[in-house]
């Protein structure tokens, strides 16, 4: 257990990953804040402001979460994090030192996967909640109701599915090729290109469902069940494939 904790701590404290996090979070905060202000102003100007503040706030937040540009940036960041975690020690040349810890390859895979997921969840959720709390602080009463509503909970579940799927794909790709640049290109192609050509497939299918939340009052459990296979089962299968791949590969 101590070795697992030591490896996990080392993975989290690696400078390049923290640098990517430090650059990505402020960038996403600025973009998300800009789109949220734009959505809120648009709703007020178009007459929706005559309704309750809760409706305006909720619609603005959900509309902003459905903006594909934010998620396009994330499907660029997540593969980079996966590459840094799964390939950096091989490319830089200190894999032997890292693998001298008394851990199996499967345990290393667990540590690295947990690291990528933690970093990806942080870079995704911190900008969302930071911007919402800061920009909507003057509507605190309405905001608390919005964040406990079915629409917002459903959106957060879909965001989680987006991260789970994107990370799993990026990890498998990172284990498949021996070139970091090729890893990035293939990961980005799989995750983003279907959205460009209009295919309704994960991970952007989850974002399309967020857009639909603006027009509906969903049953949260129904939303979760509908996309559970693509958002949880498929990533789990991909991670099992990753375990098999890392067990069969050499250390270097």
N, C-alpha and C positions, 0 to 999 in steps of 0.2 A: 504493500500500500504506500509505503514511503517513497519507493522508486517511482510509482505512478504519479504521486504528487510532485516529486522533483522534476519529472519529465514534463508534466503539465505546466508547472511554474516556468520552466525554461522556455517552453513553446510560447507562452503568453508574454514573456518579457523580451522576446527577440525584437531588436530595435527596428528592423525594416517593417515588420508587421504593425508595430505601434505607429510608425511614421505614416503608413497607408491609412490607418485608422484616424490619425490626427488630421490628415488632409481631407479624407472622405467625409467625415461627419460635418465639419463646417460647410463644405461645399453643398451637401445635401440639405443642411439647415437653411442656407440661403435660397436654394431653389424651391424647397417646400414652402418656406415663408412667403416668397414672392408669389407663388401660385395660390396660396391660401388667401392672401390679401386680395389678389386679383379675383378669385372666386367670390369672396365675401362682398367686394365692391360691385361686382356684376350682379349678384343676387339683389342687393339693395337698390341698384339703379334700375333694374328691370321690373321692379314692383313687388318682388317677393318679400321685401323688407316690411310690408304691411302686415305680414303674418307674425307669429310669435318669434321671439329671438331664438328659441330652441330650434325651430324649423330652419331658420336662416343659418345658424351656426352648424347644425348637423349636416345640412345639404352642402355647405361650403367645404367642410372637412372631408366628407365622402367624395365629393367631386374632385378635390385635390388629390386624394389617395388614388383616384382612378386615372391620374395624369401619367401617361406611359413614359414620358421623358425621365421621370425620377427612377423608374424601374429599369429603364435602359442603362442608366448609369450604374445601378446596382448589379446588373448582370455583366458589367465590366469589372466591378470591384470584387465580386465574389470569386470569379476564377483567379484573379490576382492573389487573393488571400489563400486559396487552395494551392496554387503553385508555390507560394512562399513557404507554406507549411509542409507540403509533401515533396517538394523537389529541391528546396534551397540547400539542404545539407548535402545532397548528392552533387549539385552543380558547384557549390563552393568548395566541397571537399572535406567536410568534417563529419561525414556520416559515420565513420568508424568510431570516432570519439563518442558520438551520441548513442550509438548502438552498443557501447560497452556497458550500459546500464543493464542490470539483471531483469530485463523485460523481454517477453516474446514479441514476435512480429505482430501478432494479433493485438497485444497490449499497446504496442506503439501505434498501431492503426486506430485503436480506441482513443488514445491521447490526442493524436493529430486530428481525428474527426471531431472530437469534442472541442478542440481549439478553433477549428474552422467554423464550426457552428456557433460557438460563443462570439467570436469576432464578427461574424456575419449578422447575427441577431442584434448585437450592439450597434453596428453601423446602419442597421435598418430601423430599429425601434427608437433609438435615442433621438435622431432628428424628428421623427414623427411626434413623439410625446413632448419634446422640448418646444417645438414650434407651436403645437396646439396649446400648451399651457401658457406660453408667453404671449402669443398673439390674441388669445381669447380670454385673457385674465380679467378683462372688463365685463365679461359675460359669465362669471363664475357659476351663477345659479343655473343658467341654461347649459353650460358646459358639462357640469356633473351629470345632468340628465342625459345629455347626448352620449357621454362616454359609457353610460350604463344601458344605453338603448340597444335593441336587437341589431340595428343597422351597423353601429360601430363595432360591436362584438363580432358580428359576422365579417366585417372588413378586416379586423385584426386576425381572425382565424385564417382568412384567405391570404393575408400577408405572411403568416407563419408557414402556410403551405408553399408559398412562393419561395421562401428561404430554404425550407427543407428540400424541395425539389432541385433548386438551383445549385445548392451545395453538393448534393449527392451526385449530380451530373458532373460537376467540376472536379470532384474527387476522383471519380472513375476515369475521367479523361486525363487527369494529372498522373494517374498510375499507368496509363496506356502508352503514352508517348515519352520519349526521352529528351524532348526539346521544349523548353518552357514557352517559347514564342508560339510553337505549334499547339501546345496545350491551350494557350489563351485563345488562339484563333478557332480551334475546334469547339471549345466550350462556348464561346460567344456565338458561333454559327448555330450550334444546337439550341441554345437558349433564346437567341434574339431573332435570327433570320426568319423563322416561321411567322413571327409577328409582323415582319415587314411585308410578307407576301400574303397576309390575310388568313393564315391557318389558325384555327381555334384550338391550340394545344398548349399544355403547360410549358413554361410557368406563366405566360401572359394571359392564358385563359382565366387564371385566378384574378388578374387585374380587370379583365373584362367583366367578370362577375361583380367586382366592386363598383364599376360604373353602373351596372344594373340596379345596385342597391339604392341609388338616388331615386329611382322610380317606383320602388317597392318597399313594403314593410315585411321583411323576411322572417321566417322561422329559423332562428339561429341553428338549432339542431339539424334542420333540413339542409341548410347550406353546408354544414360540416360533414354530414353524411354523403351529400351529393359529390363532393370533391375529395372525400377521404381517401379513396383508392389512389387517385393521382397525386394527392398531397402528402400522403403518409406511407401507403403500402408500396408504391413505386420507388420512392426514395429508400425505403428499407431494403427492397430487393437489390437496388443498385449498390447499397453499402455492403450487402452480403457478397455481391460480385467483387467489390473492392477488397474484402477480406481474403477471398480466394486468390485474387491477383497479387496481393502483398505477401501472402504465404509462399507463393511460387517464385517471386522475384528474388534476385540477389540483393545484398545490402548496398553495394555501390551503384 
